[in-house]
Amino acid sequence: TLREEDPTSDQADPGVENPYKNPDLLKPADDGKDGSSSLKVDPARLLSPRLRGCNLYFIGMMGSGKSAVGDAIARRMGTYNFLDTDTILERATGMTIPQIFEEEGEPAFRDVEAQILDSVHAHVRCVIATGGGLVMRNQNWSKLQTGLVVYLDVDSETIMKRIEGTDRPLLQTDNPLETL
């Protein structure tokens, strides 16, 4: 008979121990003042085997840090590759995103973006930074749901500071902050 696994139990992950339950992976804190312990290993390295090849998808507004955080996480995990759908899209089309918006329009851009997601979602062991508007189409959610989706929630003022001086097609308005 089939039984439901409790994904939080240690039995759900044979051979991958919870580092906080393994005293061999803990070391005394550097200052030694409070008697607390810290990990000897980077917890991101322990995430990879627990995901069992499942992709991580970073979603969020433009400028929320999907590419920066995704790349850092992939590097720390060690066995996962980082993919940025916007970078792949620009290479595939031979155009920048602002050029695509200007020459082809947003609907054409979203079509290509969906095709890029179709191609990258077939891979495993990837940390994928998506375009900010990718989640606006229902068809894209079926692909995202094959992995673990992480939403980076950043306030509009912080985003505006981060993207100042960049050419973001959707923010070419009288009040970009309001548009965000």
Buried (B, 14 or more C-beta within 10 A) or exposed (E): EEEEEEEEEEEEBEEBEEBEEEEEBBEEEEEEEEEEEEBEEEEBBBBBEEBEEBBBBBBBBBBBBBBEBBBBBBEBBEEBEBBBBBBBBBEEBEBBBBBBBEEBEEEEBBEBBBEBBEEBBEEBBBBBBBBBBBBEEEEBEEBBEEBBBBEBEBEBEEBBEBBEEEEBBBBEEEEBEEEB
